[in-house]
Amino acid sequence: MNNVKHIIKQDVFKNRRWKSGRIIILILFLATIAICTFVIFQSWGLTVLSLVVFGMYGFGLIYIESLLHKVKEMESFHKLVLEYTHEGVMICDSEGKILAANPVCEKIFNVSVQKLKGHAGPGTNWSLFNEDGSPCLVEQFPSMVALKTGQSQLMYPMRIKKENGDEVWLQVSAIPIYEVPDSAPTKLLVIILDTTDLRKAQKVIEDQTTSLMVASRMTSLGEIAAGISHEITNPIAIILARGTILTRHLRAGKLDQDELLVGIEQIQKTAHRIKNIVASMRSLARQKDTDHFEVVTLQSLYSQMLDFTLDKFNKQEIRVSAKIPNDIQLECIPGLFGQILLHLFVNAMEAVTKLKERWIQIEAQTDGINLKFWITDSGKGVPKEIRSRIMLPFFTTKEIGHGTGMGLSLVKSIVESHKGHFYLDENYPNTRFVIEVPLRQNSSSPSSHGASIKVA
């Protein structure tokens, strides 16, 4: 752009110098005509008349030449803009065939301008696709749509696959040009932006964000799992002890039917608890979020996460209470919603660990359409100076190496994928986070992946 500015300044200077030179020459010419006329005819009238006639003729020539010069300047300016712009620019006729193109088009399509001229596309050996991966038909080209409808087609995303397998992502805009108002467009301005590098960068960012979210999830899981051995060891000890007693009584001939039933029920109940803990860990450890939406009770999700974290809460002497109606049924991805509860539990637990008064309260209400869920701890709220940043990825108040800063960001992302809202209640005296989500997701939800809903 600096080169363009320098060239434009040079052209402006040249234009001013050109006008000044022409006017000086005209003045000298008129002076010569006046002297000659007066010397020959000795008449002031004829002298003035000759000055008027030749002056008008001279200034007319200068004006016409100035207009032609401006036209050339505009052509030069437009040529400079086309050469130095970062977008590909093409002019097409009323049939969509390329009349002219700038050098950027050559770079994007790797085809010379001469070969582009006369064609309605970059090349016959190229495959064009829409953003969703479906083939882009000729009638779907933005240029063809703009010519047919007479309306501009802006930033249409396309993908071009070359014969060697390379792919180019583009955003194409087509703007019809009218020579006569209220008539069919005679030409078309096509602007092409190569977004291949941007797409690649976005893919890298998405992959890194996903990896960090998974790492954050596994970090929370690891923090809880560090104390989960007690939750599994105790039930196993109960099963072994009950099995030993039943075996001893059976060998001694002292085992009656009632004692056997009681022992079996206790073993089944204890084994079921171990199963729930393992199932919770397996659900939270998943690295793919492509599960189907299911209708589950909120109470079951809460109970599952509480079983998973209860030992940790007990060790920290944190009192946990909940007011969740048993009949609330929520359509969600259970694994993802379980992660929401896990992250909020861990966040609240870490916030109150060093407080004298340690408690966490969970409440839920519904109006039949939406669910409102509160998780409150005994903390005195989030400082004002960091409230606007706590939902940002990588933001953490922990020491280096003791947190990824992805917990609340991940919760916000999951809630929004369920068409909900997650926020901090700044007016509550204690630290309170609020989740608002619809009880049912629409079948067209982008997060549902076209999955059918099954009732759990």
C-alpha positions in Angstrom: 0.0 0.0 0.0 2.9 2.4 0.6 4.0 1.8 -3.0 0.5 2.7 -4.2 0.4 5.9 -2.1 3.8 6.9 -3.4 2.8 6.4 -7.1 -0.5 8.3 -6.5 1.4 11.3 -5.0 3.7 11.2 -8.1 0.8 11.2 -10.5 -0.9 14.2 -8.6 2.4 16.1 -8.8 2.8 15.3 -12.5 -0.8 16.4 -13.2 -0.4 19.8 -11.5 2.9 20.4 -13.4 1.2 19.3 -16.7 -1.7 21.8 -16.2 0.7 24.7 -15.3 2.8 24.0 -18.4 -0.2 24.0 -20.7 -1.6 27.3 -19.3 1.8 29.0 -19.6 2.1 27.9 -23.2 -1.4 29.1 -24.0 -0.7 32.5 -22.4 2.4 32.9 -24.5 0.6 31.9 -27.6 -2.3 34.3 -27.0 0.2 37.1 -26.4 1.9 36.3 -29.7 -1.4 36.3 -31.5 -2.4 39.7 -30.0 0.9 41.4 -31.0 0.8 40.0 -34.5 -2.9 41.0 -35.0 -2.3 44.6 -33.7 0.9 45.0 -35.8 -0.8 43.8 -39.0 -4.3 45.4 -38.7 -3.7 48.3 -36.3 -7.1 47.6 -34.6 -7.8 47.0 -31.0 -11.2 45.4 -31.9 -9.7 42.7 -34.1 -6.9 42.1 -31.5 -9.5 41.5 -28.7 -11.6 39.3 -31.0 -8.6 37.2 -31.9 -7.7 36.8 -28.2 -11.3 35.7 -27.4 -11.5 33.2 -30.3 -8.1 31.7 -29.9 -8.4 31.8 -26.1 -11.6 29.8 -26.1 -10.2 27.4 -28.6 -7.0 26.9 -26.6 -8.8 26.5 -23.2 -11.2 24.1 -24.9 -8.3 22.0 -26.1 -6.7 22.1 -22.6 -10.0 21.1 -21.0 -10.5 18.2 -23.4 -7.0 17.0 -22.9 -7.4 17.4 -19.1 -10.4 15.1 -19.2 -8.5 12.5 -21.3 -5.6 12.8 -18.9 -8.0 12.2 -15.9 -9.4 9.1 -17.7 -5.9 7.8 -18.1 -5.2 8.6 -14.4 -8.3 6.7 -13.3 -7.3 3.7 -15.5 -3.9 3.8 -14.0 -5.3 4.1 -10.5 -7.6 1.2 -11.0 -4.8 -0.9 -12.4 -2.7 -0.1 -9.4 -5.5 -1.1 -7.0 -6.0 -4.4 -8.8 -2.3 -5.2 -8.8 -1.7 -4.4 -5.1 -4.9 -5.6 -3.5 -4.8 -8.9 -1.5 -8.0 -10.2 -3.1 -8.5 -11.7 -6.5 -10.6 -9.4 -8.7 -12.3 -10.5 -12.0 -14.6 -8.8 -14.5 -17.1 -11.2 -16.2 -19.6 -10.6 -19.0 -23.3 -11.2 -18.9 -22.7 -15.0 -19.4 -20.3 -15.3 -16.5 -17.2 -15.6 -18.7 -14.1 -14.0 -17.4 -13.1 -10.8 -19.3 -10.2 -9.6 -17.1 -8.5 -10.7 -13.9 -5.7 -9.3 -11.6 -2.5 -11.1 -10.8 -3.8 -12.3 -7.5 -6.2 -14.6 -9.4 -3.2 -16.2 -11.1 -1.7 -16.8 -7.6 -5.0 -18.3 -6.2 -5.8 -20.5 -9.1 -2.3 -21.1 -10.4 -3.5 -20.3 -13.9 -2.5 -17.4 -16.1 -4.9 -14.6 -16.8 -4.9 -15.4 -20.5 -6.1 -19.0 -19.7 -8.7 -17.7 -17.3 -10.2 -15.4 -20.0 -13.3 -16.8 -21.7 -14.0 -19.4 -19.0 -16.8 -19.3 -16.4 -14.5 -20.9 -13.8 -10.9 -21.3 -12.8 -10.4 -24.5 -14.8 -12.1 -27.5 -16.2 -9.9 -30.0 -14.3 -10.8 -28.6 -10.9 -13.5 -29.9 -8.6 -15.7 -27.3 -6.8 -17.5 -28.0 -3.6 -19.8 -26.1 -1.2 -18.8 -25.6 2.4 -20.7 -28.7 3.5 -18.7 -30.9 1.1 -21.5 -31.2 -1.6 -20.5 -30.6 -5.2 -21.0 -27.0 -6.3 -23.0 -27.0 -9.6 -22.5 -24.4 -12.2 -25.9 -22.8 -11.4 -24.7 -22.5 -7.8 -21.7 -20.3 -8.6 -22.1 -16.9 -7.0 -21.5 -15.3 -10.4 -24.3 -17.2 -12.0 -26.7 -16.6 -9.1 -25.9 -12.8 -9.2 -26.5 -12.7 -13.0 -29.8 -14.6 -12.6 -31.2 -12.8 -9.6 -29.6 -9.4 -10.2 -28.6 -9.4 -6.5 -25.1 -9.3 -5.0 -23.8 -12.6 -3.6 -21.4 -11.8 -0.7 -18.8 -13.9 1.0 -20.0 -17.3 -0.4 -17.7 -20.0 1.0 -16.4 -22.5 -1.5 -13.7 -25.2 -1.6 -11.8 -26.0 -4.8 -9.9 -29.3 -5.2 -7.1 -29.3 -7.7 -6.2 -32.2 -10.0 -3.1 -33.0 -7.8 -5.3 -33.2 -4.6 -4.5 -29.8 -3.2 -7.4 -27.8 -1.7 -8.1 -24.1 -1.7 -10.8 -22.5 0.5 -12.3 -19.3 -0.9 -14.9 -16.7 -0.1 -16.4 -15.4 -3.3 -18.5 -12.2 -3.7 -20.3 -11.4 -7.0 -21.7 -7.9 -7.7 -23.7 -7.2 -10.8 -23.0 -4.1 -12.9 -25.7 -2.3 -14.7 -25.2 0.1 -17.7 -28.9 0.9 -17.9 -31.0 1.1 -14.7 -33.8 -1.5 -14.3 -32.3 -3.8 -16.9 -30.3 -7.0 -16.9 -26.7 -6.7 -15.6 -24.2 -6.4 -18.4 -21.1 -7.2 -16.4 -20.1 -8.7 -13.1 -17.5 -7.8 -10.5 -16.2 -10.9 -8.7 -14.0 -10.6 -5.6 -12.2 -13.7 -4.4 -10.6 -14.0 -1.0 -8.3 -17.0 -0.3 -9.0 -18.3 3.2 -7.0 -21.5 3.0 -4.3 -20.3 5.5 -7.1 -18.9 7.8 -8.9 -22.2 7.7 -5.7 -24.1 8.6 -5.0 -21.7 11.5 -8.6 -22.1 12.7 -8.2 -25.9 12.6 -5.0 -25.7 14.6 -6.7 -23.5 17.2 -9.7 -25.8 17.4 -7.5 -28.9 17.8 -5.4 -27.2 20.5 -8.5 -25.9 22.3 -10.0 -29.4 22.2 -6.8 -30.9 23.6 -6.7 -28.3 26.4 -10.3 -29.0 27.2 -9.6 -32.7 27.4 -6.6 -32.0 29.5 -8.7 -29.8 31.9 -11.3 -32.6 32.0 -8.7 -35.2 32.9 -7.1 -32.9 35.4 -10.4 -32.6 37.3 -10.9 -36.3 37.0 -7.4 -37.0 38.3 -7.9 -34.7 41.3 -11.0 -36.6 42.2 -9.6 -40.0 41.3 -6.7 -39.5 43.7 -9.1 -40.1 46.6 -11.5 -42.5 44.9 -9.6 -45.6 46.0 -11.2 -45.3 49.4 -14.7 -45.2 47.8 -13.9 -48.5 45.9 -11.8 -50.2 48.6 -14.4 -50.0 51.3 -17.2 -51.6 49.2 -14.9 -54.4 48.1 -14.0 -55.0 51.8 -17.7 -55.3 52.6 -18.3 -57.8 49.8 -15.3 -59.9 50.9 -16.4 -59.8 54.5 -20.0 -60.7 53.7 -18.8 -63.5 51.4 -16.5 -64.9 54.1 -19.3 -64.9 56.7 -21.7 -66.6 54.3 -19.1 -69.2 53.4 -18.3 -70.0 57.0 -22.0 -70.4 58.0 -22.6 -72.5 54.9 -19.8 -74.9 55.8 -21.0 -75.1 59.5 -24.5 -75.8 58.4 -25.8 -72.7 60.1 -26.9 -70.7 57.0 -30.7 -70.2 56.7 -32.5 -68.7 53.8 -33.2 -65.3 55.3 -29.5 -64.7 56.2 -28.5 -65.8 52.7 -31.0 -63.3 51.1 -29.8 -60.4 53.3 -26.1 -61.2 52.4 -26.8 -61.4 48.7 -28.8 -58.1 48.8 -25.9 -56.4 50.6 -23.3 -57.7 48.1 -25.5 -56.6 45.2 -26.0 -53.1 46.7 -22.3 -52.7 47.3 -21.4 -54.0 43.9 -23.9 -51.5 42.3 -22.2 -48.6 44.1 -18.8 -49.7 42.7 -20.4 -50.0 39.2 -21.8 -46.4 39.5 -18.4 -45.0 40.5 -16.6 -46.8 37.6 -19.4 -45.7 35.2 -19.0 -42.1 36.3 -15.3 -42.2 35.7 -15.7 -43.8 32.3 -18.3 -41.2 31.2 -16.2 -38.3 32.3 -13.0 -39.7 30.7 -14.5 -39.8 27.2 -12.6 -37.6 24.8 -15.4 -37.4 22.2 -18.5 -35.2 22.6 -20.5 -36.9 19.9 -22.8 -38.9 22.1 -26.6 -38.8 21.6 -28.9 -36.5 23.5 -30.9 -38.4 26.1 -33.7 -37.6 28.5 -32.4 -38.2 32.0 -33.5 -37.1 35.4 -31.4 -34.3 36.9 -31.4 -36.1 40.2 -29.7 -39.1 38.6 -26.9 -36.9 37.1 -26.4 -35.2 40.5 -26.4 -38.4 42.4 -23.8 -39.9 40.0 -21.4 -37.0 40.4 -22.0 -36.8 44.1 -21.0 -40.5 44.5 -17.9 -39.7 42.5 -16.9 -36.7 44.7 -18.4 -37.5 48.1 -15.2 -39.0 49.6 -13.3 -35.8 48.6 -16.0 -33.6 50.2 -15.9 -35.7 53.4 -12.1 -35.4 53.7 -12.3 -31.7 53.3 -15.2 -31.5 55.8 -17.4 -29.8 53.2 -21.2 -30.0 53.8 -23.1 -30.6 50.6 -26.9 -30.1 50.4 -29.3 -30.2 47.4 -32.8 -29.2 46.6 -33.5 -31.0 43.3 -37.1 -32.2 42.5 -37.1 -35.9 41.5 -39.4 -35.3 38.5 -37.1 -32.9 36.6 -36.2 -34.6 33.3 -33.6 -32.9 31.1 -32.7 -33.6 27.5 -28.9 -33.5 27.4 -25.7 -35.4 26.6 -25.2 -37.0 30.0 -21.5 -37.3 29.8 -21.1 -33.6 29.0 -23.6 -32.5 31.6 -21.8 -34.7 34.1 -18.6 -32.8 33.3 -20.5 -29.5 34.1 -21.4 -30.7 37.5 -17.9 -32.2 38.1 -16.1 -28.9 37.2 -18.5 -26.8 39.3 -18.1 -29.2 42.2 -14.3 -29.1 42.0 -14.3 -25.3 41.5 -16.5 -24.8 44.6 -14.5 -27.4 46.7 -11.2 -25.6 45.9 -12.8 -22.2 46.7 -14.0 -23.1 50.2 -11.2 -25.6 51.3 -9.3 -22.9 53.3 -12.5 -21.2 54.7 -13.6 -21.7 58.2 -17.2 -22.3 57.1 -17.3 -24.9 54.3 -20.5 -25.7 52.5 -22.0 -26.1 49.0 -25.6 -25.8 48.0 -27.3 -27.1 44.8 -30.8 -26.0 43.8 -32.9 -26.5 40.7 -36.2 -25.2 39.5 -38.2 -25.5 36.3 -41.1 -23.7 34.8 -41.9 -26.6 32.5 -39.9 -25.2 29.6 -36.5 -24.1 31.0 -34.3 -25.4 33.9 -32.6 -23.0 36.2 -29.8 -24.6 38.2 -27.8 -22.8 41.0 -24.6 -24.0 42.7 -23.6 -21.8 45.6 -20.6 -22.1 48.0 -19.7 -20.4 51.3 -17.2 -18.1 49.5 -17.9 -14.4 49.6 -18.1 -13.9 45.8 -15.6 -13.3 43.0 -13.6 -10.1 43.2 -14.9 -7.4 40.8 -11.5 -6.9 39.0 -11.6 -10.5 37.7 -15.3 -11.1 37.1 -15.1 -10.3 33.4 -12.2 -12.8 32.9 -13.2 -15.9 34.9 -15.0 -17.4 31.8 -12.0 -16.8 29.5 -9.9 -19.8 28.5 -6.6 -20.2 30.3 -7.5 -17.7 33.0 -6.8 -19.0 36.5 -6.0 -17.6 39.9 -4.1 -20.8 40.9 -0.4 -21.1 41.1 1.5 -22.2 38.0 1.2 -25.9 37.5 -2.0 -26.2 39.6 -4.7 -25.5 37.0 -5.3 -25.1 33.3 -7.8 -22.3 33.5 -10.2 -24.2 31.3 -12.8 -25.3 33.9 -15.4 -22.5 33.7 -14.6 -21.9 30.1 -15.4 -25.5 29.4 -18.6 -25.4 31.4 -19.7 -22.3 29.5 -19.0 -24.0 26.2 -21.0 -27.1 27.1 -24.0 -25.1 28.4 -24.1 -23.0 25.3 -23.9 -26.2 23.2 -27.2 -27.2 25.0 -28.6 -23.8 24.0 -28.3 -22.4 27.5 -26.6 -19.7 29.5 -24.0 -19.9 32.2 -23.1 -16.9 34.4 -22.0 -15.6 37.8 -24.7 -14.1 40.0 -22.9 -10.9 41.0 -25.7 -9.8 43.4 -25.7 -12.8 45.6 -23.8 -12.5 48.9 -22.0 -15.8 48.4 -20.3 -17.2 45.3 -23.1 -18.5 43.1 -23.0 -19.7 39.5 -26.3 -20.1 37.5 -27.1 -22.4 34.6 -30.2 -21.9 32.5 -31.0 -24.5 29.8 -34.2 -25.6 28.0 -35.6 -28.9 29.2 -35.9 -30.1 25.6 -33.5 -29.5 22.6 -34.9 -29.0 19.1 -34.2 -31.8 16.6 -32.4 -29.3 14.5 -29.9 -28.5 17.3 -26.4 -28.3 15.9 -25.1 -30.2 18.9 -27.4 -33.2 18.4 -25.4 -34.5 15.3 -28.7 -35.6 13.9 -29.1 -38.1 16.7 -32.4 -39.6 17.8 -33.4 -39.1 21.4 -33.6 -42.1 23.7 -35.1 -42.1 27.2 -32.7 -43.3 29.9 
